[in-house]
Amino acid sequence: MGTLPYLYSFKAHRSICTELMKLVDRIGRVFPEIEAARPRCASGIQALCLLNGTIEKARQILRYCCESSKLYLVITGDVIISRCQRSRNNFEQSLGQIQTMVPTMLAAEISQIIDDLNAATFMLDSSDEEAVAAPRLHITSPKAILIEKRSIKKLLDKVGDTDPTKKKILKYFLYLLKKYGDLIMEEQIENPKAEHEGSVARTTLPILLYIANLLKK
């Protein structure tokens, strides 16, 4: 099933990703026991397939938050939350069905996992809600800017022509980084502690917030 990312690898939404990763890790540990229990009826196989598919999709969310553009991750936080909630709901559905088809001890363990799923919450960090300006995202060094550019280009390659709106937004982010990259670094060198007062932040923040509002409509 692959290796889960390290906590420090998440570019944004760390609390959301940490919550999801704990659930995926726990379910992943019990998954071999569920397979060994062999719930072979039609509904059991269907539930097992749903569980396996949900684990993989949840892992994709975690990898996405490690590899995607920081800028795009921050302004699409609601989308990430929605995907996490969908994963949680699918976990609950599949495990709830499987619980009735496995031995008592395993069923009890699954019951505890379902309780954890019910208690899980996915909320944006206050830092994620506010961190739209480049300094707040730590895109303030040549290496960080290069990594962000590469992440955006990878997203553009994946999007292709399938989502014109997303493509335009990503291209605009790339344009901003190219246009203001040198200014961002100069500003940090001249006044590294003034994260909220720089000319670049004042220029780009309203634009990015406007884009974020468009995406939420």
C-alpha positions in Angstrom: 0.0 0.0 0.0 3.0 2.3 0.0 4.7 4.4 2.7 2.9 7.3 4.5 4.6 10.7 4.2 6.5 12.1 7.2 4.6 14.8 9.2 7.1 17.5 8.2 6.6 16.8 4.5 3.2 18.4 4.4 3.3 21.8 2.7 0.0 23.0 4.1 -3.0 21.7 6.2 -0.7 19.9 8.6 -3.4 19.3 11.2 -5.8 17.9 8.7 -3.2 15.7 7.1 -2.0 14.5 10.5 -5.6 13.5 11.5 -6.1 11.7 8.2 -2.7 10.0 8.4 -3.5 8.6 11.9 -6.7 7.1 10.6 -5.1 5.6 7.5 -2.2 4.2 9.5 -4.5 2.5 12.0 -6.8 1.1 9.4 -3.8 0.0 7.3 -2.5 -2.0 10.3 -5.8 -3.9 10.7 -6.4 -4.4 7.0 -4.3 -7.7 6.7 -6.4 -9.2 9.5 -9.6 -8.2 7.7 -8.4 -9.8 4.5 -7.4 -12.9 6.5 -10.9 -13.1 7.9 -12.1 -13.7 4.3 -15.5 -11.9 4.2 -16.3 -13.7 0.9 -20.0 -12.9 0.4 -20.9 -10.4 -2.3 -21.5 -7.6 0.2 -18.3 -8.4 2.1 -16.2 -8.3 -1.1 -17.8 -5.0 -2.1 -17.1 -3.5 1.4 -13.5 -4.8 1.2 -13.0 -3.2 -2.2 -14.4 0.1 -0.9 -12.1 0.0 2.1 -9.0 -0.8 0.0 -9.9 2.0 -2.5 -10.5 4.5 0.3 -7.2 3.8 1.8 -5.5 4.4 -1.5 -7.4 7.6 -2.1 -6.6 8.9 1.4 -2.9 8.2 0.8 -3.2 10.2 -2.5 -4.6 13.1 -0.5 -1.6 12.9 1.8 0.9 12.7 -1.0 -0.9 15.6 -2.8 -0.4 17.8 0.3 3.3 16.9 0.2 3.9 17.5 -3.5 1.4 20.1 -4.6 1.9 23.9 -4.9 1.8 25.6 -1.5 -0.2 28.5 -2.9 -2.8 26.2 -4.5 -3.1 24.1 -1.4 -3.8 27.1 0.8 -6.6 28.6 -1.4 -8.2 25.2 -2.0 -8.3 24.1 1.7 -12.1 23.6 1.5 -11.6 21.0 -1.2 -9.0 19.1 0.9 -11.4 19.1 3.8 -14.2 17.8 1.6 -12.0 15.0 0.3 -10.9 14.0 3.8 -14.5 13.9 5.0 -15.5 11.7 2.1 -12.7 9.4 3.0 -13.8 9.3 6.6 -17.4 8.5 5.5 -16.3 5.7 3.2 -14.1 4.3 5.9 -17.1 4.2 8.3 -19.4 2.7 5.6 -17.0 -0.1 4.7 -15.8 -0.9 8.2 -19.4 -0.9 9.5 -20.3 -3.6 6.9 -17.2 -5.6 7.5 -17.6 -5.5 11.3 -20.6 -7.9 11.1 -18.6 -10.5 9.0 -15.4 -11.0 11.0 -14.5 -12.7 14.3 -15.5 -11.1 17.6 -12.1 -9.8 18.6 -11.5 -8.2 15.2 -15.0 -6.8 15.2 -14.3 -5.1 18.6 -11.2 -3.5 17.2 -13.1 -2.3 14.2 -15.7 -0.9 16.5 -13.0 1.2 18.2 -11.8 2.5 14.9 -15.3 3.5 13.9 -15.6 5.4 17.1 -12.3 7.2 16.2 -13.7 8.0 12.8 -16.8 9.5 14.3 -14.7 11.7 16.5 -12.3 12.8 13.8 -12.6 16.4 12.7 -11.0 18.2 9.8 -10.6 21.9 10.2 -8.2 24.4 8.6 -5.4 25.7 10.7 -5.6 29.5 11.4 -2.2 29.7 9.8 -3.5 28.0 6.6 -6.5 30.4 6.5 -4.2 33.4 6.6 -1.1 32.2 4.9 -1.7 33.5 1.4 1.2 35.9 1.1 4.5 34.4 0.1 6.5 35.2 3.3 3.8 33.4 5.4 4.2 30.3 3.3 8.0 30.5 3.6 8.5 31.0 -0.1 11.3 33.3 0.6 14.5 31.7 -0.8 15.7 30.8 -4.3 15.3 27.1 -3.4 11.8 27.6 -2.0 10.7 29.6 -5.1 12.2 27.0 -7.4 10.4 24.2 -5.6 7.1 26.1 -5.8 7.5 26.7 -9.5 8.2 23.1 -10.1 5.2 22.0 -8.1 2.9 24.4 -10.1 4.4 23.1 -13.4 3.7 19.5 -12.3 0.1 20.4 -11.5 -0.3 22.1 -14.9 1.0 18.9 -16.6 -1.6 16.9 -14.7 -4.5 19.3 -15.3 -3.8 19.7 -19.0 -6.9 21.0 -20.7 -9.4 19.2 -18.4 -9.9 22.1 -16.0 -9.6 25.6 -17.7 -10.2 27.5 -14.4 -7.6 25.6 -12.5 -5.2 25.9 -15.4 -5.6 29.7 -15.4 -5.1 30.0 -11.7 -1.9 27.9 -11.7 -0.5 29.9 -14.7 -1.2 33.1 -12.8 0.6 31.8 -9.7 3.5 30.9 -11.9 3.4 34.4 -13.4 3.4 35.9 -9.9 6.4 33.9 -8.8 8.3 34.8 -11.9 7.4 38.4 -11.6 7.9 38.9 -7.9 10.4 36.1 -7.1 13.4 38.4 -6.9 11.5 41.1 -5.0 10.4 38.6 -2.4 14.0 37.6 -1.7 15.2 41.2 -1.7 12.5 42.1 0.7 13.4 39.3 3.1 17.1 40.2 3.0 16.4 43.9 3.7 13.7 43.3 6.4 13.4 39.6 7.3 11.1 40.2 10.3 8.5 42.3 8.6 6.5 39.4 7.2 3.2 41.3 7.0 4.4 44.7 5.8 6.3 44.0 2.5 5.4 45.6 -0.8 5.1 42.1 -2.4 2.7 40.9 0.2 0.6 44.0 -0.1 0.5 43.5 -3.9 -0.2 39.8 -4.1 -2.3 39.2 -1.0 -5.5 40.9 -2.3 -5.2 39.2 -5.6 -4.8 35.7 -4.1 -7.6 36.3 -1.6 -9.8 37.3 -4.6 -8.9 34.1 -6.4 -9.7 32.1 -3.2 -13.1 33.7 -3.0 -13.8 32.8 -6.6 -13.0 29.2 -6.0 -15.4 29.0 -3.0 -18.4 30.1 -5.1 
